[in-house]
Amino acid sequence: MTATLPQQTAPPTPLGRALNRALRDALAEDPAVHVLGEDVGTLGGVFRITDGLAAEFGDERCTDTPLAEAGILGAAIGMAMYGLRPVIEMQFDAFAYPSFEQLASHAAKMRNRTRGALPMPLTVRIPYGGGIGGVEHHSDSSEAYYTATPGLHVVTPSTVADAYGLLRAAIASDDPVVFLEPKRLYWSKEPWDAESPHPVPELGRAVVRRPGTSATLIGYGPSVPVCLQAAEAAREEGWDLEVVDLRSLVPLDEETVVASVRRTGRAVVVHEAQGFGGPGGELAARLSERCFHHLEAPVLRVTGFDIPYPPPMLEQHHLPGVDRVLDAVARLQWESEWTSKEAR
């Protein structure tokens, strides 16, 4: 009688550890890759994402910089112009603002300015979003600034596998990529084997995390787990919710999102950034244009409030949660029923 060996399962791995492995593998495979930023070397970064890289690759490949974000990004632009692939870390979302002029005026425009002759293989890693009890300047969702800047790719993972794959894809890109890391997901764990080959996803491809028929929840980064929790809770109400993870805000995978909304007839966009001027407004406009005859109700948004980030004791009210998402889904149902009655 042959004994059956137990199935080997991948160990639970934190999302932050997958990012670390992505940086390590990129440094090992390509000598043009350099990591630089405040405290990324000896300390290993505020969130320890670069832990061990300086010891393994030396301080010329993983370099501590002065506390000068504009200088860091300006130096990285020069490195990229000379054929290197710099990966810079901004300690917190709001700390990146001093570097924005360099990013918008130079990094984003360089390839267009040179008619494609000069690529800009630059990755800007920015921890963003709330949920960690941080004060202002530590919990901003600043993605709207970057999505409104032509010439930048804007990417954000929600899973351990995507943290690795999307960061590898960002580093390999010849265009500048703003890589937004949801800081409250750094410690979230999923089965993932760092030693197994991992596919590198194409930038600009969304994924359906959960199929459904009643409505589509559209999220990215830290809002994806909220959408999945809401979809699970909605089963008690008899709603079967589809969840789409954008993964990339620019380029935007319109086809996947439009196909989902045309199937379900209803959509809710969920993100932590403010509602006014946030990415959800652009998504709602595009869905209204391309899905108008398929929509049973208006596209709704569940977002952070239009205020500076609040004190830690209030952030649970500010951030979109399951209850607010389910309330929006309930409004979708009511809107569609009311519209049907009016039509009759």
C-alpha distance (Angstrom), angle and dihedral (degrees) to the residues before:
residue distance angle dihedral
M1 . . .
T2 3.79 . .
A3 3.78 116.6 .
T4 3.78 116.5 -129.1
L5 3.76 112.4 -128.0
P6 3.81 115.4 -135.5
Q7 3.79 114.7 -105.7
Q8 3.77 113.2 -101.8
T9 3.80 112.8 -126.4
A10 3.76 124.8 -162.7
P11 3.82 114.3 -106.8
P12 3.82 119.6 -108.2
T13 3.80 107.2 -93.8
P14 3.82 127.1 -167.9
L15 3.79 116.4 -122.7
G16 3.81 89.8 -122.4
R17 3.80 90.8 57.3
A18 3.83 90.5 53.7
L19 3.81 89.5 53.6
N20 3.80 89.3 50.6
R21 3.79 90.4 51.2
A22 3.81 91.4 48.9
L23 3.80 90.4 54.6
R24 3.79 92.0 45.6
D25 3.80 93.3 50.3
A26 3.81 92.4 46.3
L27 3.82 91.3 50.4
A28 3.80 91.4 48.0
E29 3.80 95.5 48.0
D30 3.80 100.4 42.4
P31 3.82 124.4 36.8
A32 3.82 88.8 -161.4
V33 3.82 90.6 69.3
H34 3.81 114.3 97.9
V35 3.81 128.6 176.3
L36 3.78 119.0 -150.2
G37 3.77 138.6 164.8
E38 3.77 145.7 103.7
D39 3.82 111.3 -40.3
V40 3.82 93.9 -14.3
G41 3.81 92.7 129.2
T42 3.79 120.4 50.8
L43 3.81 95.1 10.7
G44 3.79 95.5 41.1
G45 3.80 94.4 -130.9
V46 3.79 131.1 -62.7
F47 3.82 89.9 -78.1
R48 3.84 93.5 33.0
I49 3.80 92.8 -116.0
T50 3.81 91.2 137.8
D51 3.81 94.2 42.3
G52 3.81 112.5 149.4
L53 3.81 96.8 4.5
A54 3.81 96.3 108.2
A55 3.80 91.0 48.9
E56 3.80 91.3 51.4
F57 3.81 101.4 38.6
G58 3.79 103.7 22.7
D59 3.76 131.6 -113.8
E60 3.81 92.1 -78.6
R61 3.81 89.8 65.9
C62 3.82 96.9 35.2
T63 3.78 105.5 35.0
D64 3.79 133.4 -174.3
T65 3.80 111.2 -138.7
P66 3.80 134.9 -164.4
L67 3.81 118.7 -90.5
A68 3.80 92.5 -91.9
E69 3.79 114.8 113.3
A70 3.81 95.3 -175.3
G71 3.80 89.3 52.0
I72 3.80 92.5 48.0
L73 3.78 92.9 52.8
G74 3.80 93.3 41.4
A75 3.81 90.3 53.2
A76 3.82 90.7 47.1
I77 3.81 91.2 52.5
G78 3.80 89.4 54.3
M79 3.80 90.8 48.0
A80 3.81 90.9 51.5
M81 3.82 91.4 48.7
Y82 3.81 88.4 56.6
G83 3.80 94.6 51.8
L84 3.80 103.6 -91.6
R85 3.81 125.6 124.2
P86 3.79 106.2 -133.4
V87 3.80 120.5 -168.0
I88 3.78 110.8 -164.3
E89 3.79 129.0 -168.6
M90 3.78 124.2 -145.9
Q91 3.80 107.8 -159.7
F92 3.82 95.1 -137.4
D93 3.79 135.9 2.9
A94 3.79 97.2 -107.2
F95 3.81 91.7 44.4
A96 3.81 87.5 67.8
Y97 3.81 94.6 66.5
P98 3.84 96.0 88.7
S99 3.82 87.9 60.4
F100 3.79 95.5 50.7
E101 3.81 95.3 97.0
Q102 3.81 90.7 56.5
L103 3.80 90.5 47.6
A104 3.81 97.7 46.4
S105 3.80 99.9 36.2
H106 3.78 100.6 39.3
A107 3.82 117.8 9.0
A108 3.80 94.3 45.5
K109 3.81 94.6 44.6
M110 3.80 104.0 37.3
R111 3.78 98.5 91.0
N112 3.81 92.4 46.1
R113 3.81 92.0 43.5
T114 3.81 90.8 56.1
R115 3.83 94.1 42.3
G116 3.78 90.2 -113.7
A117 3.80 95.5 -51.8
L118 3.80 94.4 113.2
P119 3.81 116.5 49.3
M120 3.81 120.3 -158.5
P121 3.85 107.6 -144.8
L122 3.80 95.0 -179.8
T123 3.81 127.3 140.9
V124 3.80 120.2 -163.1
R125 3.81 111.7 -163.9
I126 3.80 112.7 -157.3
P127 3.84 124.4 178.3
Y128 3.79 104.4 -143.3
G129 3.79 145.2 172.0
G130 3.79 135.4 43.2
G131 3.75 137.7 -90.1
I132 3.81 98.3 100.6
G133 3.81 99.4 88.3
G134 3.79 92.3 -106.2
V135 3.78 126.1 153.8
E136 3.81 126.5 -125.2
H137 3.81 114.9 -55.3
H138 3.82 86.9 35.3
S139 3.81 103.4 63.9
D140 3.81 109.0 37.0
S141 3.79 123.5 138.5
S142 3.78 99.2 -146.8
E143 3.79 100.5 165.2
A144 3.81 93.8 117.6
Y145 3.81 90.9 67.7
Y146 3.78 91.1 56.3
T147 3.81 98.6 40.7
A148 3.82 88.0 52.9
T149 3.82 90.9 56.1
P150 3.83 111.5 86.3
G151 3.78 113.4 -139.0
L152 3.80 97.5 40.2
H153 3.77 128.8 102.5
V154 3.80 113.0 -144.2
V155 3.81 118.1 -158.2
T156 3.81 134.2 172.1
P157 3.82 129.3 176.8
S158 3.79 127.8 -146.1
T159 3.82 100.6 -176.4
V160 3.79 136.3 52.7
A161 3.80 92.9 -115.5
D162 3.79 92.1 50.1
A163 3.80 91.6 47.0
Y164 3.79 87.9 62.0
G165 3.81 98.6 36.4
L166 3.79 99.1 42.9
L167 3.81 93.1 46.7
R168 3.80 90.5 51.5
A169 3.82 89.1 49.3
A170 3.81 91.3 48.2
I171 3.80 92.9 51.6
A172 3.81 90.7 48.0
S173 3.82 92.7 51.2
D174 3.80 119.7 104.0
D175 3.81 89.5 -147.3
P176 3.81 126.2 75.0
V177 3.79 111.9 -92.3
V178 3.80 126.8 -161.8
F179 3.80 102.2 -151.9
L180 3.80 108.9 -161.4
E181 3.80 113.6 -159.9
P182 3.83 116.7 -160.6
K183 3.78 99.3 -131.5
R184 3.80 95.0 -159.0
L185 3.82 88.6 58.9
Y186 3.82 94.6 53.8
W187 3.82 90.1 96.7
S188 3.81 97.6 38.7
K189 3.80 111.0 115.6
E190 3.79 135.3 -147.1
P191 3.80 133.3 167.1
W192 3.80 105.0 -86.4
D193 3.78 131.2 152.4
A194 3.78 111.2 -144.9
E195 3.81 91.4 -163.8
S196 3.82 95.7 56.4
P197 3.80 121.6 89.8
H198 3.77 110.3 -96.2
P199 3.80 125.0 -156.9
V200 3.79 114.6 -122.4
P201 3.82 107.5 -134.2
E202 3.77 121.9 -135.2
L203 3.78 112.5 -105.5
G204 3.79 111.2 -111.8
R205 3.80 98.3 36.8
A206 3.80 121.0 122.2
V207 3.79 122.9 -159.1
V208 3.80 134.2 -147.5
R209 3.81 104.4 -124.1
R210 3.81 94.2 -176.9
P211 3.83 127.0 13.8
G212 3.79 118.5 -136.3
T213 3.78 144.6 154.3
S214 3.83 109.6 -146.3
A215 3.81 101.3 65.2
T216 3.81 141.6 -26.2
L217 3.79 122.1 -111.6
I218 3.81 110.6 -158.7
G219 3.79 118.7 -161.5
Y220 3.77 144.3 144.5
G221 3.79 136.8 -158.0
P222 3.82 112.8 -13.0
S223 3.80 94.2 4.9
V224 3.81 94.4 62.8
P225 3.85 95.5 75.8
V226 3.82 87.9 47.8
C227 3.81 90.3 53.0
L228 3.80 91.6 48.6
Q229 3.82 91.5 49.5
A230 3.79 90.0 48.7
A231 3.80 91.2 49.7
E232 3.79 90.4 52.3
A233 3.81 92.3 48.5
A234 3.82 91.2 46.5
R235 3.80 90.8 65.4
E236 3.82 87.9 78.0
E237 3.82 88.1 61.3
G238 3.78 92.0 48.5
W239 3.80 93.7 -107.8
D240 3.78 120.2 137.8
L241 3.81 105.5 -157.3
E242 3.78 126.3 -165.8
V243 3.83 116.7 -146.0
V244 3.81 121.3 -152.2
D245 3.80 119.6 -168.2
L246 3.81 108.7 -156.0
R247 3.84 93.8 -162.1
S248 3.80 88.0 -179.3
L249 3.81 124.2 49.9
V250 3.80 91.9 -177.3
P251 2.97 115.8 56.3
L252 3.80 89.6 31.9
D253 3.80 118.4 -151.7
E254 3.79 96.3 -136.8
E255 3.79 93.8 166.6
T256 3.81 95.5 62.3
V257 3.81 92.8 44.9
V258 3.80 94.8 44.9
A259 3.80 92.5 47.5
S260 3.80 90.4 52.5
V261 3.81 95.2 48.3
R262 3.78 92.3 46.3
R263 3.80 88.1 55.1
T264 3.80 96.5 48.1
G265 3.82 100.6 31.2
R266 3.82 93.1 -143.2
A267 3.81 134.9 72.8
V268 3.80 140.9 -172.3
V269 3.81 121.2 -171.7
V270 3.81 114.6 -151.8
H271 3.81 126.5 -165.9
E272 3.81 140.2 140.8
A273 3.81 95.5 -128.2
Q274 3.79 118.9 95.9
G275 3.79 117.8 -78.2
F276 3.81 98.8 -128.7
G277 3.78 108.1 76.2
G278 3.80 91.8 -3.3
P279 3.82 126.0 135.7
G280 3.82 90.2 -100.3
G281 3.79 91.2 69.5
E282 3.80 91.9 57.1
L283 3.80 91.0 46.6
A284 3.81 91.6 49.5
A285 3.81 90.9 50.3
R286 3.78 93.8 49.9
L287 3.79 92.8 46.5
S288 3.80 90.6 49.2
E289 3.80 89.8 52.2
R290 3.79 97.1 45.8
C291 3.81 101.6 31.7
F292 3.81 101.9 34.5
H293 3.81 96.4 123.1
H294 3.81 91.8 44.2
L295 3.80 98.4 50.3
E296 3.81 118.7 104.3
A297 3.83 91.4 -173.4
P298 3.82 139.0 7.4
V299 3.79 118.4 -74.7
L300 3.81 107.1 -99.9
R301 3.80 131.4 -155.9
V302 3.80 131.6 -146.0
T303 3.79 108.3 -166.8
G304 3.76 146.2 144.7
F305 3.79 114.8 -74.8
D306 3.81 122.1 -92.1
I307 3.79 93.3 -101.9
P308 3.82 137.9 94.6
Y309 3.78 110.2 -84.0
P310 3.82 108.4 -73.0
P311 3.83 129.2 -128.3
P312 3.83 115.5 -76.3
M313 3.82 93.8 -101.4
L314 3.81 89.9 61.6
E315 3.78 101.9 40.7
Q316 3.82 94.0 95.3
H317 3.82 87.3 64.2
H318 3.79 93.2 45.2
L319 3.79 98.5 49.0
P320 3.82 120.1 76.3
G321 3.78 109.1 -104.3
V322 3.78 137.8 -178.3
D323 3.80 94.2 -89.5
R324 3.80 93.5 53.1
V325 3.79 91.3 47.7
L326 3.81 92.6 49.7
D327 3.80 90.0 47.6
A328 3.81 88.8 56.0
V329 3.81 91.1 49.1
A330 3.82 89.4 51.2
R331 3.81 89.0 52.0
L332 3.80 89.1 52.3
Q333 3.79 90.5 55.4
W334 3.81 92.0 47.5
E335 3.81 92.4 47.3
S336 3.79 92.6 51.9
E337 3.81 93.0 47.6
W338 3.83 91.2 48.0
T339 3.82 91.2 48.4
S340 3.80 91.1 50.8
K341 3.81 91.6 51.5
E342 3.80 91.5 48.4
A343 3.81 90.0 50.9
R344 3.79 90.3 53.4
